């Protein structure tokens, strides 16, 4: 019976496109008369429901990778599919629409509007989508409840702790029900207690089936993910799987990204 269920699960997964698929992606920037290769032949695949950390030092290419995954930039060469859609050739207004509908962003800087209460900050992506005001409020309050801030809906950012502000930012990322949550150094401005709270929330969202990509330079933060992708000098290394019984330990996987394995 277990084998049958496993086969059925694999069959369902095989018909669903991965949330992220990069095939031999290059990104080259012009610096005067010189060209700088920020990404070189990067191939990765992230399935629906995965929690993946991308780790690398400053200048490794992880920010460029994030910009491409977040449809903030496009590859110079190669293929990038988001939830089965090739985003190459999309106009800026189309990329903006993709970002709003399919990606929930969480940044190191909370990027909250100081003069708006929490629920108004959370509803902003829905404003851009021209959702009815009543529905916007309802969905914003539901998103705040998901992150444990139902009782802080009318508080402005200055009345919230750093950890609470980041939870508001996560609620804002969730409110459009995106295919992907992209978190860029989300704990960089938090103390250790708030860091733990935010990472616990990320784990809860993952357990609920959310797809999460976490960009970080901290190994202990990355270890909370199920997979770790190392990037250095614009190239990715073989995946690592985190040991869920000991989140400080990383165990190397035999799957190599440059072979297109996940």
C-alpha positions in Angstrom: 0.0 0.0 0.0 2.8 2.4 0.9 4.5 1.8 -2.5 1.2 2.4 -4.3 0.7 5.7 -2.4 4.2 6.8 -3.1 3.8 6.0 -6.8 0.6 8.0 -6.9 2.2 11.0 -5.2 5.1 10.9 -7.7 2.6 10.7 -10.6 0.7 13.8 -9.3 4.0 15.7 -8.7 5.2 14.8 -12.2 2.3 16.5 -13.9 2.7 19.7 -11.8 5.4 22.1 -13.1 8.0 23.1 -10.6 7.6 26.6 -9.1 11.1 27.5 -10.2 13.0 25.9 -13.1 16.3 27.4 -14.3 18.2 25.8 -17.1 21.8 27.0 -17.9 21.0 30.6 -16.8 23.7 33.2 -17.3 23.5 36.8 -16.2 26.1 39.3 -17.5 26.3 42.9 -16.5 28.1 45.6 -18.5 30.6 47.6 -16.4 31.9 50.2 -18.8 33.8 48.3 -21.5 33.9 45.2 -19.3 31.4 42.5 -18.8 30.8 40.9 -15.4 29.3 37.4 -15.2 27.1 37.4 -12.1 25.6 34.0 -12.8 27.1 31.2 -14.9 25.2 28.2 -16.2 22.9 28.0 -13.2 20.4 25.1 -13.3 18.0 24.6 -10.4 14.6 23.1 -9.9 12.3 23.8 -6.9 9.1 21.9 -6.6 5.8 23.1 -5.1 5.8 22.9 -1.3 9.6 22.9 -0.9 11.4 25.1 1.6 14.8 26.0 0.1 17.6 28.2 1.3 20.1 29.9 -1.0 23.3 30.6 0.8 26.4 32.5 -0.4 28.9 35.2 0.7 28.7 38.8 -0.5 29.3 38.9 -4.2 28.5 35.3 -4.8 25.5 36.0 -7.1 22.7 35.2 -4.7 21.2 38.7 -5.0 21.2 38.3 -8.8 19.6 34.9 -8.5 17.0 36.4 -6.2 16.3 39.2 -8.7 15.7 36.7 -11.5 13.6 34.4 -9.4 11.5 37.4 -8.3 11.1 38.7 -11.9 12.9 41.8 -11.0 15.5 41.0 -13.7 15.8 38.7 -16.6 18.6 36.3 -17.6 21.1 37.2 -20.3 20.9 33.5 -21.5 19.2 30.3 -20.5 15.6 29.5 -19.5 13.7 30.6 -16.4 10.2 29.2 -15.9 8.1 30.4 -13.0 5.3 27.9 -12.1 5.5 26.5 -15.6 5.5 29.9 -17.4 8.5 31.1 -19.4 8.9 34.8 -18.3 11.4 35.6 -21.1 10.3 38.4 -23.3 7.6 39.7 -21.0 7.2 43.5 -20.9 7.8 45.3 -17.6 4.1 45.8 -17.0 3.6 42.0 -17.5 6.5 41.2 -15.1 5.0 43.6 -12.6 1.7 41.7 -12.9 3.5 38.3 -12.4 5.3 39.7 -9.3 2.0 40.9 -7.8 0.0 37.7 -8.5 2.6 34.9 -8.2 5.3 36.0 -5.7 5.1 37.2 -2.1 8.2 39.2 -1.1 9.7 39.4 2.4 12.7 41.7 2.7 15.3 42.4 5.4 13.9 45.9 5.6 10.2 45.5 6.5 9.1 48.1 3.9 6.0 49.0 5.8 4.3 52.4 5.5 4.6 54.1 8.9 1.3 56.0 8.6 -0.8 53.0 7.9 -2.1 50.4 10.4 -1.0 46.8 10.0 -4.0 45.6 8.0 -3.8 48.5 5.5 -0.1 47.6 4.9 -1.1 44.0 4.3 -3.9 44.9 1.8 -1.6 46.9 -0.4 -0.9 44.1 -3.0 -4.7 43.7 -3.4 -5.1 47.4 -4.0 -2.8 47.1 -7.0 -5.0 44.2 -8.2 -8.1 46.3 -7.9 -9.8 44.0 -5.4 -13.0 45.3 -3.8 -12.2 47.2 -0.5 -14.4 44.9 1.6 -12.7 41.8 0.3 -9.3 43.5 0.7 -9.9 44.1 4.4 -11.3 40.6 5.0 -8.3 39.0 3.3 -5.8 41.3 5.1 -7.3 40.4 8.5 -7.2 36.7 7.7 -3.5 37.0 6.7 -2.7 38.7 9.9 -4.5 36.0 11.8 -2.3 33.4 10.1 0.8 35.1 11.4 -0.6 35.5 14.9 -1.3 39.2 14.8 -5.0 39.4 14.7 -5.0 41.6 17.8 -2.5 44.1 16.2 -4.4 44.8 13.0 -5.0 48.5 13.9 -1.5 49.1 15.2 0.9 51.2 13.1 4.5 49.9 12.5 6.0 52.2 15.1 3.7 50.5 17.7 5.1 47.0 16.9 8.3 45.2 17.7 10.8 44.3 14.9 9.6 40.7 14.9 6.0 41.8 14.7 6.7 44.2 11.8 8.3 41.3 10.0 5.2 39.2 10.6 3.1 42.0 9.1 5.5 41.8 6.1 5.0 38.1 5.9 1.2 38.5 6.1 1.5 41.0 3.2 3.4 38.4 1.2 0.7 35.8 1.9 -2.4 37.9 1.1 -2.4 37.3 -2.7 -2.0 33.5 -2.1 1.2 33.5 -4.3 2.8 30.4 -5.8 6.1 31.4 -4.1 7.3 33.2 -1.0 10.7 34.8 -1.6 12.4 35.9 1.6 15.6 38.0 1.2 17.6 38.0 4.5 14.3 38.2 6.5 16.0 37.9 9.9 18.9 40.3 9.2 17.4 43.1 11.3 16.1 41.0 14.1 17.4 39.9 17.5 17.8 36.2 18.3 14.4 35.8 19.8 12.5 37.5 17.0 14.7 35.5 14.5 13.5 32.3 16.0 9.9 33.4 15.9 10.1 34.4 12.2 11.8 31.1 11.3 9.2 29.1 13.3 6.6 30.9 11.2 8.4 30.1 8.0 8.4 26.4 9.1 4.7 26.5 9.8 4.0 28.0 6.4 6.1 25.3 4.8 4.2 22.6 6.8 1.0 24.1 5.4 2.3 23.4 1.9 3.8 26.8 1.0 6.8 27.1 -1.3 9.5 29.2 0.3 12.9 30.3 -1.0 15.0 31.9 1.7 18.1 34.0 0.7 20.6 34.2 3.5 24.3 34.2 4.4 23.8 32.6 7.8 24.2 28.8 8.0 22.0 28.5 11.1 19.2 30.3 9.4 19.6 28.2 6.2 19.5 25.0 8.3 15.8 25.6 9.0 15.1 24.9 5.4 14.7 21.4 3.9 17.2 22.0 1.1 20.2 24.3 0.9 21.7 25.6 -2.4 25.2 27.0 -2.1 26.2 29.7 -4.6 29.7 31.1 -5.0 31.3 33.0 -7.9 28.0 32.8 -9.8 27.8 29.0 -9.8 25.8 26.6 -7.7 27.1 23.6 -5.8 25.4 20.3 -5.2 22.3 20.5 -3.0 22.4 19.8 0.7 19.6 18.4 2.7 19.1 19.6 6.3 18.9 17.1 9.1 15.5 18.0 10.6 16.4 16.3 13.9 19.5 18.5 14.3 18.9 21.8 12.4 22.6 22.9 12.9 23.8 20.0 10.8 23.9 20.0 7.0 24.1 16.6 5.2 25.3 16.5 1.6 22.8 15.2 -0.9 23.9 13.1 -3.9 21.7 15.1 -6.2 23.7 17.6 -8.2 22.1 20.8 -9.4 24.2 20.9 -12.6 22.6 17.6 -13.5 19.2 19.2 -13.1 18.3 17.1 -10.1 16.2 18.4 -7.3 
